[in-house]
Amino acid sequence: MKGYADIGIRFLAMIIDRIILFVVEYLLTYLLIVRTIGVLGPIWYLILILINLAYYVGFEGGPWHATIGKHILGLTIVDEYGRGINYSTSMLRYLGKILSAITLGIGYLLAFFSDKKQTLHDMLAHTYVVNTSEARDSAKQQIICLGGVNAGKTYPVGSGGVLIGRDSQTCGIVFPSSEAGISRSHCLVTYNPSSRMFVVNDRNSTCGTFKENGRRITPGSPAVLGSGERFYIASAKNMFEVRNFK
């Protein structure tokens, strides 16, 4: 379980949203508008577009960071830093949904080929849909050292995160001063309880912090990792795995 919402539960959330929107659209556009003032044609379609826009942008960019369907099923939309998205990102994601739809649904199908279950509109807005329905109180967030001098050791990720580097005074995971490529304060790993995602932030290290696939994490642009994902510092031998245990 990496925290990213499965396609099936996202589809179910979409069905719930469509039912809600159908009821709203019928009540507002037919009963209140069409039958009372006889508005049809282009104005009617414009009203439908505005209703959908207000629904998706309003709910996904609001406090829930999810539509009603997603919220019911325990899903949340987060950005690349593991934070709930704002209204501007929600708007960009909504415009991306239009592209996903007009490509005969191919934009939605991309989620089947993405390891992080991203649709086209997720990719365009740099967002992820994560499953937050599981209990968090009993969760234990840990970093597992898979290689290097600390291989086999595990470290808890507290509220302040875990700093990795050579400075024994400030770092929670300490490398010896003789270890090549490791900076004094190399990277910081934190945990976002709202999204249940880990965030890896490089601290301007000399030799870099990388995702498991070799992609370097740019300082100031943290990488979001789900439970079970890996990253390394300086060299692939210094591999770590983040894990959300219960």
C-alpha positions in Angstrom: 0.0 0.0 0.0 1.7 3.2 -1.2 -1.0 5.6 -0.2 -2.1 6.3 -3.8 -5.8 5.7 -4.4 -6.7 2.7 -6.6 -8.5 3.3 -9.9 -11.5 1.4 -8.7 -12.2 3.6 -5.7 -11.6 6.7 -7.7 -14.2 5.5 -10.3 -16.7 4.8 -7.5 -16.1 8.4 -6.2 -16.7 9.7 -9.7 -20.0 7.9 -9.9 -21.1 9.4 -6.6 -20.1 12.9 -7.8 -22.0 12.4 -11.1 -25.2 11.4 -9.2 -24.9 14.5 -7.0 -24.3 16.7 -10.0 -27.2 15.2 -11.9 -29.6 16.0 -9.1 -28.3 19.5 -8.8 -28.3 20.1 -12.5 -31.8 18.7 -12.9 -33.2 20.8 -10.0 -31.4 24.1 -11.0 -31.6 23.9 -14.8 -34.9 22.1 -15.4 -37.2 22.8 -12.5 -36.0 26.3 -11.6 -34.9 27.6 -14.9 -36.3 25.8 -17.9 -39.8 25.3 -16.5 -40.0 28.8 -15.0 -38.4 31.2 -17.5 -37.9 28.8 -20.4 -34.1 29.3 -20.8 -32.7 26.8 -23.3 -29.9 26.5 -25.8 -26.4 27.9 -25.2 -27.3 29.6 -22.0 -28.4 26.3 -20.5 -25.1 24.6 -21.5 -23.2 27.5 -20.0 -25.1 27.1 -16.7 -24.2 23.3 -16.7 -20.5 24.2 -17.2 -20.6 26.7 -14.4 -22.2 24.2 -12.0 -19.5 21.6 -12.7 -16.8 24.2 -12.4 -18.1 25.4 -9.1 -18.5 21.9 -7.8 -15.0 20.5 -8.7 -12.9 23.7 -8.1 -14.8 24.7 -5.0 -14.7 21.3 -3.2 -11.2 20.2 -4.4 -9.6 23.5 -3.6 -11.6 23.9 -0.3 -10.9 22.5 3.2 -11.7 18.9 2.2 -9.4 19.0 -0.9 -11.8 16.5 -2.4 -15.2 16.3 -4.0 -18.1 14.9 -1.9 -17.6 11.5 -3.6 -13.9 11.5 -2.8 -14.5 12.7 0.8 -17.1 10.0 1.5 -14.6 7.3 0.4 -11.7 8.9 2.3 -9.8 10.3 -0.7 -7.8 13.5 -0.7 -6.1 15.4 -3.6 -2.6 16.6 -2.7 0.2 18.5 -4.5 3.7 17.4 -5.1 4.6 18.5 -1.6 1.9 16.4 0.0 -0.3 19.4 0.9 -4.0 19.7 0.1 -4.4 21.6 -3.2 -5.5 25.3 -3.4 -8.1 26.8 -5.7 -5.6 27.7 -8.5 -4.3 24.2 -8.6 -7.9 22.9 -8.5 -8.7 25.1 -11.5 -5.8 23.8 -13.4 -6.7 20.2 -12.6 -10.3 20.9 -13.7 -9.1 22.2 -17.1 -7.0 19.1 -17.4 -10.1 17.0 -16.8 -11.5 18.5 -19.9 -8.5 17.3 -21.9 -8.8 13.9 -20.3 -12.4 13.7 -21.4 -12.0 15.0 -25.0 -9.2 12.5 -25.7 -11.9 9.8 -25.5 -11.1 9.1 -21.9 -7.4 8.3 -22.7 -6.4 10.9 -20.1 -8.2 8.9 -17.4 -6.7 5.6 -18.6 -3.2 6.8 -18.1 -3.7 6.1 -14.4 -3.5 2.4 -15.2 0.1 2.9 -16.4 1.3 5.3 -13.7 2.9 3.9 -10.6 1.4 6.8 -8.7 -2.1 6.3 -10.3 -1.9 9.7 -12.0 -4.4 10.7 -14.7 -3.6 13.2 -17.4 -5.1 16.0 -15.3 -3.1 14.9 -12.3 0.1 15.0 -14.3 -0.7 18.5 -15.7 -1.5 19.9 -12.2 1.2 17.9 -10.4 -1.3 16.3 -8.1 -2.0 12.9 -6.6 -5.1 11.3 -5.2 -4.3 9.5 -1.9 -6.3 7.3 0.4 -6.7 8.8 3.8 -9.5 6.6 5.1 -7.3 4.4 7.2 -6.8 5.2 10.8 -3.7 7.3 11.5 -3.5 7.3 15.3 -1.8 3.9 15.5 0.4 4.5 12.5 4.2 4.4 13.0 6.2 6.2 10.4 9.7 4.9 9.9 12.7 5.1 7.6 14.4 1.8 6.9 18.1 1.9 5.9 18.5 -0.7 3.2 22.2 -0.1 2.4 25.3 1.7 3.5 26.8 2.0 7.0 23.3 2.1 8.6 21.9 -0.9 6.7 19.3 -2.8 8.7 18.5 0.0 11.1 15.1 1.7 11.3 14.4 5.2 12.6 11.0 6.7 13.6 9.8 9.9 11.8 8.6 12.3 14.5 6.7 15.5 14.1 9.8 17.4 13.2 11.0 14.8 10.7 14.4 13.1 10.4 17.5 14.9 9.3 20.1 12.7 7.5 23.8 13.7 7.2 27.2 13.7 9.0 26.4 16.2 11.8 25.9 14.0 14.9 24.5 17.0 16.8 21.5 17.7 14.5 21.0 14.5 12.4 18.8 11.6 13.4 20.5 9.3 10.9 24.2 9.9 11.1 26.9 9.0 8.7 30.6 9.0 9.6 32.6 12.0 8.6 34.7 9.8 6.3 31.7 8.8 4.2 32.2 10.2 0.7 29.5 12.3 -0.8 27.4 12.8 2.4 26.9 16.4 3.4 26.7 17.5 7.1 23.0 18.2 6.7 22.1 16.2 3.6 18.3 15.9 3.5 15.2 16.1 5.7 12.4 13.6 5.7 9.1 14.6 7.2 5.6 13.1 7.3 2.3 14.8 6.4 -0.4 13.2 8.5 -3.2 14.8 6.4 -2.1 13.2 3.1 -0.3 10.2 4.8 2.7 10.9 2.5 6.4 11.3 3.3 8.2 14.4 2.0 12.0 14.3 1.2 13.7 17.7 1.0 17.3 18.0 -0.1 19.3 20.5 1.9 21.6 21.8 -0.9 23.7 18.7 -0.6 26.8 18.4 -2.7 26.2 15.0 -4.2 22.4 15.0 -4.2 19.4 13.2 -3.0 17.6 10.9 -5.5 14.4 8.9 -5.9 14.9 5.2 -6.5 14.7 5.7 -10.3 17.7 8.0 -10.2 15.8 11.3 -10.6 17.5 13.9 -8.5 15.5 15.9 -6.0 16.0 19.6 -6.5 16.7 21.6 -3.3 13.5 23.6 -2.6 11.3 21.2 -4.5 10.6 18.3 -2.1 9.7 14.9 -3.4 6.5 13.2 -2.2 6.8 9.4 -1.4 4.2 7.0 -0.4 4.7 4.1 2.1 7.0 1.5 0.6 8.8 3.9 -1.8 12.5 4.5 -1.7 15.2 7.2 -2.1 18.9 7.4 -1.7 21.6 9.9 -1.0 24.9 10.5 -2.9 25.0 6.8 -4.1 22.5 4.1 -4.7 24.2 2.1 -2.0 22.8 4.5 0.6 19.2 3.4 -0.1 16.3 4.1 2.3 12.7 3.1 2.3 9.9 5.0 4.0 7.2 3.0 5.6 3.9 3.7 7.4 3.4 0.8 9.8 0.4 0.1 11.9 
